[in-house]
Amino acid sequence: SGARAAAAFVVQRGDAQRMRIGGDADPAWIEAVVAARAAGVMVLAFGCDVTETDAKIAGPLTIEWDGDAHNL
């Protein structure tokens, strides 16, 4: 219908610098994320500052697609 869509992943680790889509993850899940991206869904990843009592979005992460890094 032309509406914009996005999938946002949140990595709840303060030391994360990237998120990898591939590797040992569920192959069907990888296929679904890759297909969604190919269909125009924006895929985003965010890191968190995490404490014992709180987690806050810290900023965007680099997404690696089977080892190919992309800043999205």
C-alpha distances in whole Angstrom, upper triangle without the diagonal:
4,6,9,11,15,17,21,24,27,31,33,36,38,39,35,34,32,30,30,27,29,33,34,31,29,28,25,24,24,23,20,20,20,17,15,16,16,12,12,13,16,19,21,25,27,31,33,37,38,41,43,41,38,35,33,31,33,30,28,29,29,27,29,27,30,32,30,30,27,27,23
4,6,9,13,16,19,23,26,29,32,34,36,37,33,32,29,28,28,26,28,32,33,30,29,28,26,24,24,22,20,19,19,17,14,14,14,11,10,11,13,17,19,23,25,29,31,35,36,40,42,40,37,34,32,29,30,28,25,27,26,25,27,25,28,30,28,27,24,24,20
4,7,10,14,16,20,23,26,29,32,33,34,31,30,28,26,27,24,27,31,32,29,28,27,25,23,23,22,19,18,19,17,14,14,15,12,10,10,12,15,17,21,23,26,28,32,33,36,38,37,33,30,28,26,27,25,23,25,25,23,26,24,28,30,28,27,24,23,19
4,7,11,13,17,20,23,26,28,29,31,27,26,24,22,23,21,24,28,30,26,26,26,23,21,21,20,17,16,16,15,12,12,13,11,8,7,8,12,13,17,19,23,25,28,30,33,35,34,31,27,25,22,24,21,19,21,21,20,22,21,25,27,24,23,20,19,15
4,7,10,14,17,20,23,25,27,28,25,24,22,20,20,18,22,25,26,23,23,22,20,18,18,18,14,13,14,13,9,10,12,10,8,5,6,9,11,14,17,20,22,26,27,31,33,31,28,25,23,20,22,20,17,19,19,17,20,19,22,24,23,22,19,18,14
4,6,10,13,16,19,22,23,24,21,20,18,16,17,16,19,22,23,20,20,21,19,16,16,16,13,11,13,13,9,9,12,11,9,5,4,6,7,10,13,17,19,22,24,27,29,28,25,22,20,17,19,16,14,15,16,14,17,17,20,22,20,19,16,15,11
4,7,10,13,16,19,21,22,18,18,16,13,14,13,16,19,20,17,17,18,16,13,13,14,11,9,11,12,9,9,13,12,11,7,6,5,6,8,11,14,17,20,21,25,27,26,23,19,18,15,17,15,13,14,14,12,15,15,18,20,19,18,15,15,12
4,7,10,13,15,17,18,15,15,13,11,13,13,16,19,20,17,18,19,18,14,14,16,14,11,14,15,12,12,16,16,14,10,8,6,5,6,7,11,13,16,18,21,23,23,19,16,14,12,14,12,10,11,12,11,14,15,18,19,19,17,15,14,11
4,7,10,12,14,16,12,13,11,9,11,11,14,17,17,14,16,17,17,13,13,16,14,11,14,16,14,13,17,18,16,13,11,8,6,5,6,9,11,15,15,19,21,21,18,14,13,11,13,12,10,10,11,10,13,14,16,18,18,16,15,14,12
4,6,9,11,13,10,12,11,9,12,13,16,18,18,16,18,20,20,16,16,19,18,15,17,20,18,17,21,22,20,16,14,11,9,6,5,6,7,11,12,15,17,17,14,10,10,8,10,10,9,9,12,12,14,16,19,19,20,17,17,15,14
4,6,8,10,7,9,9,8,11,12,15,16,17,15,17,20,20,17,17,20,19,16,19,21,20,19,23,24,22,19,17,13,11,7,6,5,6,10,10,14,16,16,14,10,11,9,10,10,10,9,11,11,14,16,18,18,19,16,17,15,15
4,7,9,8,11,12,11,14,16,19,19,19,17,20,22,23,19,20,23,22,20,22,25,23,23,26,27,26,22,20,17,14,11,9,6,5,7,7,10,12,13,10,7,9,9,10,11,12,12,14,15,17,20,21,21,22,20,20,19,19
4,5,6,9,11,11,14,17,19,19,19,18,21,24,25,21,21,25,24,21,24,27,25,24,28,29,28,25,22,19,16,12,10,7,6,7,6,10,12,14,12,9,10,10,10,12,13,11,14,15,17,20,21,20,22,19,20,19,19
4,6,9,11,13,16,19,21,22,22,21,24,27,28,25,24,28,27,24,26,29,27,26,30,31,29,26,23,20,17,13,10,7,5,5,6,9,12,14,12,9,10,10,8,10,12,11,14,16,18,21,23,21,22,20,20,18,19
4,6,9,11,14,18,20,20,21,20,24,26,28,24,23,27,27,24,25,29,28,26,29,31,29,27,24,21,17,14,12,8,9,8,10,12,15,17,15,13,13,13,11,12,13,11,13,15,16,20,21,19,20,18,19,17,19
4,6,8,11,14,16,17,18,17,21,23,24,21,20,23,23,20,22,25,24,22,26,27,26,23,20,17,14,11,9,6,8,10,11,14,17,19,17,14,13,12,10,10,10,8,10,11,13,16,17,16,17,14,15,14,16
4,7,10,14,16,17,19,18,22,23,25,22,20,23,23,20,21,24,23,21,24,26,24,22,19,16,13,10,9,7,10,12,14,18,21,22,19,16,15,13,11,10,9,6,7,9,11,14,16,14,14,11,12,11,13
4,7,10,13,14,16,15,18,20,21,18,16,19,20,16,17,21,20,18,20,23,21,19,16,13,11,8,9,8,12,14,16,20,22,24,21,18,17,14,13,11,9,5,5,6,7,11,12,11,11,9,10,9,11
4,7,10,11,13,12,15,16,18,14,13,16,16,13,14,18,17,15,18,20,19,17,15,11,10,7,9,9,12,15,17,20,23,24,21,18,17,14,14,13,10,7,6,5,6,9,11,10,11,9,10,11,11
4,6,8,10,9,12,13,15,13,10,13,14,12,12,16,16,14,17,20,19,17,15,12,11,10,12,13,16,19,20,23,26,27,24,21,21,18,18,16,13,10,8,6,5,6,7,7,9,8,10,12,13
4,7,9,8,10,10,12,9,6,10,11,8,9,12,13,12,14,17,17,15,14,10,11,11,14,15,18,21,22,26,28,29,26,23,22,20,20,18,15,12,11,7,6,5,6,8,10,10,11,13,13
4,6,6,8,8,11,9,6,9,11,10,10,13,15,14,15,18,19,18,17,14,15,14,17,18,21,24,25,28,30,31,29,26,26,23,23,22,19,16,14,10,8,6,5,8,10,12,13,16,16
4,6,9,9,12,11,9,12,14,13,13,17,18,18,19,22,23,21,21,17,18,17,19,20,22,25,25,28,30,31,30,26,27,25,25,24,21,18,16,13,10,9,7,9,12,14,16,19,19
4,7,8,11,11,10,13,15,14,15,18,19,19,21,24,25,23,23,19,20,18,20,20,23,25,25,28,29,30,29,26,27,26,26,25,23,20,18,16,13,13,10,12,16,17,19,22,22
4,6,9,7,7,10,12,11,13,15,16,17,19,21,22,20,20,16,17,16,18,19,21,24,24,27,27,29,27,24,25,23,24,23,21,18,17,14,13,12,11,13,16,17,19,20,20
4,6,5,6,9,10,11,12,14,16,17,18,20,22,20,20,17,19,18,21,21,24,27,26,29,30,31,29,26,27,25,27,26,23,21,20,17,16,14,13,16,18,20,21,23,22
4,5,5,6,9,10,10,12,14,15,16,18,20,19,20,17,19,19,22,23,26,29,29,32,33,34,32,29,30,28,29,27,24,22,21,17,15,13,12,15,17,19,20,23,22
4,5,5,6,9,10,10,12,14,15,16,19,17,19,17,19,19,22,24,26,30,30,33,33,34,32,29,30,28,29,28,25,23,22,18,17,15,14,18,19,21,21,24,22
4,5,5,6,9,10,11,12,14,15,17,15,16,13,16,16,19,20,23,26,26,29,30,31,28,25,26,24,25,24,21,20,19,15,15,13,13,17,18,19,19,21,19
4,5,5,6,8,10,11,12,14,16,14,15,12,14,15,18,20,23,26,26,30,31,32,29,26,26,24,25,23,20,18,17,13,12,9,10,13,14,16,16,18,17
4,6,5,6,9,10,10,12,14,14,15,13,16,17,21,23,26,29,30,33,34,35,33,29,29,27,28,26,23,21,19,15,14,11,12,15,16,17,18,20,19
4,6,5,6,9,10,10,13,11,13,12,15,16,20,22,25,28,29,32,33,33,31,28,27,25,26,25,22,20,19,16,16,13,14,18,18,19,18,20,18
4,5,5,6,9,10,11,9,10,8,11,12,16,19,21,25,26,29,31,31,28,25,24,22,23,21,18,16,16,12,12,10,12,15,15,15,15,16,14
4,5,5,6,9,10,9,11,9,13,14,18,21,24,27,29,32,34,34,31,28,27,24,25,23,19,17,16,12,12,9,10,14,13,14,13,16,14
4,5,5,6,9,9,11,11,15,17,21,24,26,30,31,35,36,36,34,30,29,26,28,25,22,21,19,16,15,12,14,17,16,18,17,18,16
4,5,5,7,5,8,8,12,15,18,21,24,28,29,33,34,34,31,28,27,24,25,23,19,19,18,15,16,13,16,19,17,18,16,17,15
4,5,5,5,6,7,10,13,17,20,23,27,28,32,34,34,31,27,26,23,24,21,17,17,15,12,13,11,14,16,15,15,13,14,11
4,5,7,9,10,14,17,20,24,27,31,32,36,38,38,35,31,30,26,27,24,21,20,18,15,15,12,15,17,16,16,14,16,14
4,6,9,11,15,18,21,25,28,32,33,37,39,38,35,31,30,27,28,25,22,22,20,17,18,16,18,21,19,20,17,18,16
4,6,9,12,16,19,23,26,29,31,35,37,36,33,29,28,24,25,22,19,19,18,16,17,16,19,21,19,18,16,16,13
4,6,10,13,16,20,23,26,28,31,33,33,29,26,24,21,22,20,17,17,17,14,16,15,18,20,18,18,15,15,12
4,6,10,13,17,20,23,25,29,31,31,27,23,22,18,19,16,13,14,13,12,14,14,17,19,17,15,12,12,8
4,7,10,14,17,21,22,26,28,28,25,21,19,16,17,14,11,11,11,9,11,11,14,16,14,13,11,10,7
4,7,10,13,17,19,23,25,25,22,18,16,13,13,11,7,8,9,8,11,12,16,16,15,13,10,9,6
4,7,10,14,16,19,22,22,19,15,13,10,11,9,6,5,7,7,10,12,15,16,15,12,11,10,8
4,7,10,12,16,19,19,16,12,10,7,7,5,4,5,9,10,13,15,18,18,18,15,14,11,11
4,7,9,13,16,16,13,10,8,6,5,6,6,6,10,11,14,17,19,19,19,16,15,13,13
4,6,10,13,13,10,6,5,4,5,7,9,10,13,15,18,21,23,22,23,20,19,17,17
4,7,10,11,8,6,5,6,6,9,12,13,16,18,21,24,26,25,25,22,22,20,20
4,7,8,6,4,7,9,9,13,15,15,19,20,22,25,27,26,27,25,25,23,23
4,5,5,6,9,12,12,16,19,19,22,24,26,29,30,30,31,28,28,26,26
4,6,8,12,15,16,19,22,22,25,26,29,31,32,32,33,31,31,29,29
4,7,10,14,16,19,22,23,26,27,30,32,34,34,35,32,32,30,29
4,7,10,12,16,18,19,23,24,27,29,31,31,32,29,29,27,26
4,7,9,12,15,16,19,20,23,26,28,28,28,26,25,23,22
4,6,9,12,14,18,19,22,25,27,27,27,24,23,21,20
4,6,8,11,14,16,19,22,25,24,24,21,20,17,16
4,7,9,13,15,19,22,24,23,23,20,19,16,16
4,7,10,13,16,19,22,21,20,17,15,12,12
4,7,9,13,16,19,18,17,13,12,9,8
4,6,10,13,15,14,14,10,10,7,8
4,7,10,13,11,10,7,6,5,7
4,6,10,9,8,6,6,6,7
4,6,5,5,4,6,8,10
4,5,5,6,7,11,11
4,6,8,11,14,15
4,6,9,13,15
4,7,10,12
4,7,9
4,6
4
